[in-house]
């Protein structure tokens, strides 16, 4: 079996890729693109010779015979179909294939240039409306590009993507975002592919995966202009109207690419859904007359304990209802005022303020004062139930539209949203929000041009746990294993 794998691996070796994609790799691509906002930089404005060269080059390309262009397109699509078949057939070797294709320094950049100049979105949508098969020539090119680009961009660090801009210039990355944003939107909104199967269509899966990755990368560190991800062809009011009428296309887009409509509109939509649910539950009456109200008594000196004891176990439906709070002061006397708004909001704010205090050891803070669950939270009795209680209180705040200041670390939010289960999740991308210094050091080692053995590193690290320094070995016996170029 080993020999078979070795033979197959020749198919995605650098030499074979050069041969099969020779036509594509021979195409000259422009060295400069317009800036993100469409304005020229001073350097671009002062290069008349370059402009003449580009104009002359464009004129030469215009005279290229249609037959030659068609031959190049046929070759590119056939080779892409070959590799796409390999990816879908040799599933156990998928990562090896993606690595082989992606590591070629120029291929993906050239392939994107081909898509940018040869694949017309309108024409592609027309083809898909007549034949939704993913075996269409343009589909094969796009699916292969999406799979490979998603794999590569996932492992690029910030130096490679933002400073070196390899293999894609940031303008190209922004252009990809525009193209695939429109593609995903149009395929669903115009019902180009049956809404019942579109979410599992190979082209949609690949394009949506790459689009999501590009958007998240922009959220972590911006490279695209403001409002880059909004779909301006459809008014937000029209989109929300489709949602209210239960249109499946609008619902799927909201689930998959919510960022295509403004955040403000999404917040208003959420409030509308909540108000509708409250009306259905009969919660629009007076808080005292409501049949679904819960009265809790909270002592000022035991806000967390009393709140947890009385609210942790109540059903979700009751938690959505009216919560009336009666405070007891330090002298044991009842305070005036029992209502859903002012007093409950005070209780909620005080609870959140205290539960996120690092001294309680449920949460820790990063160097940028961002919160995440403490690795030593187990010192608290029932710490997991306390976390659940905190989640319920935050959910109640969101449900009631109460704004609370809780600066969670981005890496923790990624885990809360379940993004770490995605195939293209990269923990290295999240590391700066936990430990910027560690990320900086690891990136330095990755790009270190000398002999890494000179840095005198080993496969272990020290952690400060409640004042005690504990050494963790990354591999068995790692403390005694030096890091070298061979074992990195």
C-alpha positions as CSV (number, residue, x, y, z in Angstrom):
1,X,0.0,0.0,0.0
2,X,2.9,2.3,0.8
3,X,4.2,2.0,-2.8
4,X,0.8,2.7,-4.2
5,X,0.6,5.9,-2.2
6,X,4.1,6.9,-3.4
7,X,3.1,6.4,-7.0
8,X,-0.2,8.3,-6.6
9,X,1.6,11.2,-4.8
10,X,3.6,11.8,-8.0
11,X,0.3,13.2,-9.4
12,X,0.4,16.2,-7.1
13,X,4.2,16.6,-7.0
14,X,5.7,19.9,-8.0
15,X,7.1,18.6,-11.3
16,X,3.8,17.1,-12.5
17,X,1.9,20.2,-11.5
18,X,4.3,22.3,-13.6
19,X,3.7,20.1,-16.6
20,X,-0.1,19.9,-16.3
21,X,-0.6,23.6,-15.5
22,X,2.2,24.7,-17.9
23,X,-0.2,26.8,-20.0
24,X,-1.6,28.6,-16.9
25,X,1.7,29.1,-15.3
26,X,3.1,30.7,-18.5
27,X,0.5,33.5,-18.4
28,X,1.8,36.8,-17.2
29,X,-0.3,38.4,-14.5
30,X,-0.3,42.1,-13.6
31,X,2.1,43.1,-10.8
32,X,-0.2,45.8,-9.5
33,X,-3.8,46.1,-8.8
34,X,-5.9,49.2,-7.9
35,X,-6.0,50.0,-4.2
36,X,-9.0,48.8,-2.2
37,X,-10.8,52.1,-2.4
38,X,-10.1,52.4,-6.2
39,X,-7.7,55.3,-5.8
40,X,-4.1,55.4,-7.1
41,X,-1.2,55.5,-4.8
42,X,1.4,58.3,-5.5
43,X,3.8,55.7,-6.8
44,X,1.2,54.4,-9.3
45,X,0.3,57.9,-10.4
46,X,4.0,58.6,-11.3
47,X,4.5,55.6,-13.5
48,X,3.5,56.6,-17.1
49,X,5.9,54.0,-18.5
50,X,4.3,51.2,-16.6
51,X,0.9,52.4,-17.8
52,X,2.1,52.3,-21.4
53,X,3.5,48.8,-20.9
54,X,0.2,47.7,-19.5
55,X,-1.8,49.2,-22.3
56,X,0.5,47.6,-24.9
57,X,0.3,44.3,-23.1
58,X,-3.5,44.6,-23.1
59,X,-3.5,45.3,-26.8
60,X,-1.4,42.2,-27.5
61,X,-3.7,40.1,-25.4
62,X,-6.7,41.4,-27.3
63,X,-5.2,40.1,-30.6
64,X,-4.7,36.6,-29.2
65,X,-6.9,34.2,-31.2
66,X,-10.1,33.0,-29.7
67,X,-9.1,29.5,-30.6
68,X,-5.9,29.7,-28.5
69,X,-7.8,31.1,-25.5
70,X,-10.3,28.3,-25.8
71,X,-7.6,25.7,-25.9
72,X,-6.0,27.2,-22.8
73,X,-9.4,27.2,-21.0
74,X,-10.1,23.5,-22.0
75,X,-6.7,22.5,-20.6
76,X,-7.1,24.4,-17.3
77,X,-10.6,23.0,-16.8
78,X,-9.6,19.4,-17.6
79,X,-6.6,19.5,-15.2
80,X,-8.8,21.1,-12.5
81,X,-11.4,18.3,-13.1
82,X,-8.6,15.7,-12.7
83,X,-7.4,17.0,-9.4
84,X,-11.0,17.6,-8.2
85,X,-11.8,13.9,-9.0
86,X,-8.6,12.9,-7.0
87,X,-9.8,14.9,-4.0
88,X,-13.3,13.4,-4.0
89,X,-12.0,9.9,-4.7
90,X,-8.8,9.6,-2.6
91,X,-10.4,11.0,0.5
92,X,-7.7,9.6,2.8
93,X,-5.1,11.5,0.9
94,X,-7.1,14.7,0.7
95,X,-4.7,16.7,2.9
96,X,-1.7,15.4,0.9
97,X,-3.3,16.5,-2.4
98,X,-4.2,20.0,-1.1
99,X,-0.7,20.4,0.3
100,X,0.9,19.4,-3.0
101,X,-1.2,21.8,-5.1
102,X,-1.1,24.7,-2.6
103,X,2.6,24.7,-1.9
104,X,3.4,25.6,-5.5
105,X,4.3,29.3,-5.1
106,X,2.6,30.7,-8.2
107,X,-0.2,28.2,-9.0
108,X,-3.1,29.5,-6.9
109,X,-2.3,33.2,-7.7
110,X,-2.4,32.3,-11.4
111,X,-5.6,30.2,-11.0
112,X,-7.3,33.2,-9.3
113,X,-6.2,35.4,-12.2
114,X,-7.7,32.9,-14.6
115,X,-11.0,33.0,-12.7
116,X,-10.9,36.7,-12.4
117,X,-10.5,37.1,-16.2
118,X,-12.3,34.1,-17.6
119,X,-15.2,33.2,-15.3
120,X,-18.2,35.6,-15.7
121,X,-20.6,35.4,-12.8
122,X,-23.7,36.1,-15.0
123,X,-22.7,33.4,-17.5
124,X,-22.0,30.9,-14.7
125,X,-25.3,31.5,-13.0
126,X,-27.1,31.0,-16.4
127,X,-25.3,27.7,-16.9
128,X,-26.2,26.5,-13.4
129,X,-29.8,27.4,-13.8
130,X,-29.9,25.1,-16.9
131,X,-27.7,22.4,-15.4
132,X,-26.9,22.5,-11.7
133,X,-24.3,19.7,-12.0
134,X,-21.0,20.5,-10.3
135,X,-19.2,18.9,-13.3
136,X,-19.6,22.1,-15.4
137,X,-16.1,23.2,-16.5
138,X,-16.2,26.5,-14.6
139,X,-17.5,24.7,-11.5
140,X,-14.6,22.3,-11.5
141,X,-12.1,25.3,-11.6
142,X,-13.9,27.1,-8.9
143,X,-14.3,24.1,-6.6
144,X,-10.7,23.2,-6.8
145,X,-9.6,26.8,-6.2
146,X,-11.9,27.2,-3.2
147,X,-10.6,23.9,-1.6
148,X,-7.0,24.8,-2.1
149,X,-7.3,28.5,-1.2
150,X,-9.2,27.6,2.0
151,X,-6.5,25.2,3.0
152,X,-3.7,27.7,2.2
153,X,-5.2,30.8,3.8
154,X,-5.9,28.8,6.9
155,X,-2.2,28.2,7.5
156,X,-1.0,31.6,6.5
157,X,0.2,33.8,9.3
158,X,-0.2,37.5,9.5
159,X,3.4,38.2,8.2
160,X,2.8,36.1,5.1
161,X,-0.7,37.5,4.4
162,X,-0.5,41.1,5.3
163,X,3.2,42.0,5.0
164,X,4.7,39.7,2.4
165,X,1.3,39.3,0.7
166,X,2.1,35.9,-0.6
167,X,0.7,34.1,-2.6
168,X,-2.1,36.7,-2.9
169,X,-1.9,40.4,-2.8
170,X,-4.5,41.9,-0.4
171,X,-6.3,43.4,-3.4
172,X,-6.7,39.9,-4.8
173,X,-8.0,38.6,-1.5
174,X,-10.6,41.5,-1.4
175,X,-11.6,40.7,-4.9
176,X,-12.1,37.1,-4.0
177,X,-14.4,38.2,-1.2
178,X,-16.5,40.2,-3.6
179,X,-16.7,37.5,-6.2
180,X,-17.7,34.6,-3.8
181,X,-20.0,36.8,-1.8
182,X,-22.0,37.6,-4.9
183,X,-21.8,34.0,-6.1
184,X,-23.1,32.5,-2.8
185,X,-25.8,35.2,-2.6
186,X,-27.0,34.9,-6.2
187,X,-27.1,31.1,-6.2
188,X,-29.5,31.1,-3.2
189,X,-31.5,34.4,-3.7
190,X,-32.2,33.7,-7.4
191,X,-32.9,30.0,-6.8
192,X,-30.3,29.1,-9.3
193,X,-29.8,25.7,-7.6
194,X,-32.8,24.1,-5.9
195,X,-33.1,25.6,-2.4
196,X,-33.7,22.0,-1.0
197,X,-30.2,20.8,-2.1
198,X,-28.1,24.0,-2.5
199,X,-26.5,23.7,1.0
200,X,-24.9,20.4,0.0
201,X,-24.0,21.4,-3.6
202,X,-20.2,21.1,-4.0
203,X,-19.8,24.6,-5.5
204,X,-21.9,26.2,-2.7
205,X,-20.0,24.3,0.0
206,X,-16.6,25.3,-1.4
207,X,-17.5,28.9,-2.1
208,X,-19.2,29.4,1.2
209,X,-16.3,27.8,3.1
210,X,-13.8,30.1,1.4
211,X,-16.1,33.2,1.8
212,X,-16.5,32.5,5.5
213,X,-12.7,32.1,6.0
214,X,-12.1,35.4,4.1
215,X,-14.7,37.3,6.2
216,X,-13.4,36.0,9.5
217,X,-9.8,36.9,8.5
218,X,-11.0,40.4,7.8
219,X,-12.8,40.6,11.1
220,X,-9.6,39.6,13.0
221,X,-7.4,42.1,11.0
222,X,-9.1,44.3,8.4
223,X,-7.9,44.2,4.8
224,X,-11.1,45.2,3.0
225,X,-12.9,48.6,3.0
226,X,-15.9,49.3,5.1
227,X,-19.2,47.7,4.0
228,X,-17.2,45.4,1.7
229,X,-19.3,42.4,2.7
230,X,-22.7,44.0,2.3
231,X,-24.9,43.0,-0.7
232,X,-26.0,46.4,-2.0
233,X,-28.2,45.0,-4.8
234,X,-31.0,44.1,-2.4
235,X,-32.3,46.6,0.2
236,X,-32.2,45.4,3.8
237,X,-36.0,46.1,4.1
238,X,-36.7,43.8,1.1
239,X,-34.6,41.1,2.6
240,X,-36.2,41.3,6.0
241,X,-39.6,41.3,4.3
242,X,-38.7,38.0,2.6
243,X,-37.8,36.6,6.1
244,X,-41.1,37.7,7.6
245,X,-42.9,35.9,4.8
246,X,-41.0,32.7,5.6
247,X,-39.0,32.6,2.3
248,X,-36.5,29.8,2.5
249,X,-33.8,31.6,0.5
250,X,-33.7,34.5,2.9
251,X,-33.7,32.2,5.9
252,X,-30.7,30.2,4.5
253,X,-28.7,33.3,3.7
254,X,-29.3,34.7,7.2
255,X,-28.0,31.4,8.5
256,X,-25.0,31.1,6.2
257,X,-23.9,34.6,5.4
258,X,-25.6,37.0,7.9
259,X,-22.9,39.6,7.2
260,X,-24.5,40.5,3.9
261,X,-27.0,42.7,5.7
262,X,-26.0,45.6,8.1
263,X,-25.5,44.7,11.8
264,X,-28.1,47.3,12.8
265,X,-30.7,45.6,10.7
266,X,-29.9,42.2,12.2
267,X,-30.3,43.6,15.7
268,X,-33.7,45.0,14.8
269,X,-34.7,41.7,13.3
270,X,-33.7,39.9,16.5
271,X,-35.6,42.3,18.7
272,X,-38.6,41.8,16.4
273,X,-38.4,38.0,16.8
274,X,-38.1,38.4,20.6
275,X,-41.1,40.7,20.8
276,X,-43.1,38.3,18.7
277,X,-42.3,35.5,21.0
278,X,-43.1,37.5,24.1
279,X,-46.5,38.4,22.6
280,X,-47.2,34.7,21.9
281,X,-46.2,33.9,25.5
282,X,-48.5,36.6,26.8
283,X,-45.7,38.7,28.3
284,X,-47.0,42.1,27.1
285,X,-49.2,42.5,30.1
286,X,-48.2,44.2,33.4
287,X,-45.4,42.5,35.1
288,X,-47.4,42.0,38.2
289,X,-50.4,40.6,36.3
290,X,-48.3,38.3,34.2
291,X,-48.9,34.6,34.8
292,X,-45.3,33.8,33.9
293,X,-43.4,35.9,36.5
294,X,-40.8,34.7,39.0
295,X,-40.1,36.5,42.2
296,X,-36.6,36.1,43.7
297,X,-35.1,37.5,46.9
298,X,-31.5,38.6,46.7
299,X,-29.4,39.6,49.7
300,X,-26.9,42.4,48.8
301,X,-24.0,40.4,50.3
302,X,-24.9,37.2,48.5
303,X,-25.9,38.3,45.0
304,X,-24.2,35.5,43.1
305,X,-25.1,32.8,45.6
306,X,-28.8,33.8,45.9
307,X,-29.2,34.4,42.2
308,X,-27.6,31.0,41.4
309,X,-29.7,29.2,43.9
310,X,-33.0,30.6,42.7
311,X,-32.5,31.0,38.9
312,X,-30.1,28.2,37.9
313,X,-32.7,25.5,37.9
314,X,-35.8,27.3,36.6
315,X,-37.0,26.2,33.1
316,X,-35.9,28.1,30.0
317,X,-39.5,29.2,29.4
318,X,-39.8,30.7,32.9
319,X,-36.4,32.5,32.4
320,X,-37.8,34.1,29.3
321,X,-40.7,35.4,31.4
322,X,-40.8,38.2,33.9
323,X,-38.2,38.1,36.7
324,X,-39.1,40.3,39.7
325,X,-36.3,41.0,42.1
326,X,-36.6,42.0,45.8
327,X,-33.3,43.1,47.3
328,X,-32.5,42.7,51.0
329,X,-30.0,45.2,52.4
330,X,-27.0,44.6,54.7
331,X,-29.2,45.1,57.7
332,X,-31.6,42.3,56.5
333,X,-34.4,44.8,55.6
334,X,-36.3,44.6,52.3
335,X,-35.5,47.4,49.9
336,X,-38.3,49.3,48.2
337,X,-39.0,48.5,44.5
338,X,-39.8,45.2,42.8
339,X,-40.0,45.3,39.0
340,X,-38.8,43.8,35.8
341,X,-36.8,46.7,34.6
342,X,-34.8,48.9,36.9
343,X,-34.2,46.5,39.8
344,X,-33.8,43.4,37.7
345,X,-31.3,45.3,35.5
346,X,-29.4,46.3,38.6
347,X,-29.3,42.6,39.8
348,X,-28.1,41.5,36.4
349,X,-25.4,44.1,36.1
350,X,-24.1,43.4,39.6
351,X,-24.2,39.6,39.0
352,X,-22.2,39.9,35.8
353,X,-19.8,42.3,37.4
354,X,-19.0,40.0,40.3
355,X,-19.0,36.7,38.4
356,X,-16.4,38.0,35.9
357,X,-14.1,39.3,38.6
358,X,-10.8,37.4,38.2
359,X,-10.5,37.1,41.9
360,X,-13.4,34.6,41.9
361,X,-11.2,32.4,39.6
362,X,-14.1,31.5,37.2
363,X,-12.5,33.7,34.5
364,X,-9.0,35.0,33.7
365,X,-8.0,38.0,31.7
366,X,-5.5,38.2,28.8
367,X,-2.8,40.9,28.6
368,X,-5.4,42.9,26.7
369,X,-7.9,42.5,29.6
370,X,-10.1,40.2,27.6
371,X,-12.0,37.5,29.6
372,X,-11.9,33.7,29.1
373,X,-12.7,30.7,31.4
374,X,-10.0,30.1,34.0
375,X,-8.1,26.7,33.6
376,X,-8.2,26.5,37.4
377,X,-11.9,27.2,37.8
378,X,-12.4,23.8,39.3
379,X,-11.3,25.2,42.7
380,X,-14.8,26.5,42.9
381,X,-17.5,24.0,43.9
382,X,-19.9,23.3,41.1
383,X,-17.8,25.4,38.7
384,X,-19.4,23.9,35.6
385,X,-22.9,24.7,36.9
386,X,-21.7,28.3,37.7
387,X,-20.6,28.6,34.1
388,X,-24.0,27.5,32.9
389,X,-25.7,30.0,35.2
390,X,-23.5,32.8,33.8
391,X,-24.5,31.8,30.3
392,X,-28.2,31.9,31.3
393,X,-27.8,35.3,32.7
394,X,-26.0,36.6,29.6
395,X,-28.8,35.0,27.5
396,X,-31.4,36.8,29.6
397,X,-29.6,40.1,29.1
398,X,-29.5,39.6,25.3
399,X,-33.2,38.5,25.3
400,X,-34.3,41.6,27.3
401,X,-32.0,44.0,25.3
402,X,-30.0,44.9,28.3
403,X,-26.4,46.0,27.3
404,X,-23.7,44.6,29.5
405,X,-20.0,45.2,29.2
406,X,-18.4,41.8,28.9
407,X,-15.1,41.9,26.9
408,X,-14.7,38.2,26.0
409,X,-11.5,37.2,24.3
410,X,-12.0,36.4,20.5
411,X,-10.6,32.9,20.8
412,X,-13.2,32.1,23.5
413,X,-16.1,33.5,21.4
414,X,-14.9,31.3,18.5
415,X,-15.3,28.2,20.7
416,X,-18.7,29.4,22.0
417,X,-19.8,29.6,18.4
418,X,-18.5,26.2,17.6
419,X,-16.1,27.4,14.9
420,X,-13.3,25.3,16.2
421,X,-15.1,22.2,14.8
422,X,-14.7,23.4,11.3
423,X,-12.2,21.7,9.0
424,X,-10.4,25.0,8.2
425,X,-10.2,26.1,11.9
426,X,-6.7,27.3,12.8
427,X,-5.8,27.6,16.5
428,X,-2.7,29.7,15.5
429,X,-5.0,32.4,14.1
430,X,-6.7,32.6,17.5
431,X,-3.5,32.6,19.6
432,X,-2.9,36.4,19.4
433,X,-6.1,37.0,21.4
434,X,-4.9,34.7,24.1
435,X,-1.1,35.3,24.2
436,X,0.2,37.9,21.7
437,X,3.8,37.4,23.0
438,X,3.7,33.6,22.4
439,X,2.2,34.2,18.9
440,X,5.0,36.6,18.1
441,X,7.7,34.2,19.3
442,X,6.2,31.3,17.3
443,X,6.0,33.4,14.2
444,X,9.6,34.5,14.7
445,X,10.7,30.8,14.9
446,X,8.7,30.0,11.8
447,X,10.5,32.7,9.7
448,X,13.8,32.3,11.4
449,X,16.4,32.0,8.6
450,X,19.3,30.7,10.8
451,X,19.8,27.4,12.5
452,X,16.9,27.1,14.9
453,X,19.1,24.9,17.2
454,X,21.0,28.1,18.1
455,X,17.9,29.3,19.9
456,X,18.3,26.5,22.5
457,X,14.6,25.5,22.6
458,X,13.0,22.3,23.8
459,X,9.6,20.7,23.5
460,X,8.2,21.9,26.8
461,X,6.8,25.1,28.3
462,X,6.3,26.6,31.8
463,X,2.9,27.7,33.1
464,X,2.1,29.8,36.2
465,X,-0.7,28.0,38.0
466,X,-1.8,29.9,41.1
467,X,1.7,31.0,41.9
468,X,3.3,27.7,41.1
469,X,5.5,27.2,38.0
470,X,4.5,23.9,36.3
471,X,6.4,22.5,33.3
472,X,4.4,20.8,30.6
473,X,6.1,18.5,28.0
474,X,4.7,18.8,24.5
475,X,5.9,15.3,23.7
476,X,7.1,12.5,26.1
477,X,10.5,13.5,27.4
478,X,10.1,16.9,25.6
479,X,12.1,18.8,28.2
480,X,15.2,16.9,27.1
481,X,14.6,17.1,23.3
482,X,16.1,20.1,21.6
483,X,14.2,21.8,18.8
484,X,16.0,21.4,15.4
485,X,15.2,22.1,11.8
486,X,14.7,18.3,11.3
487,X,12.1,17.8,14.1
488,X,10.2,21.0,13.7
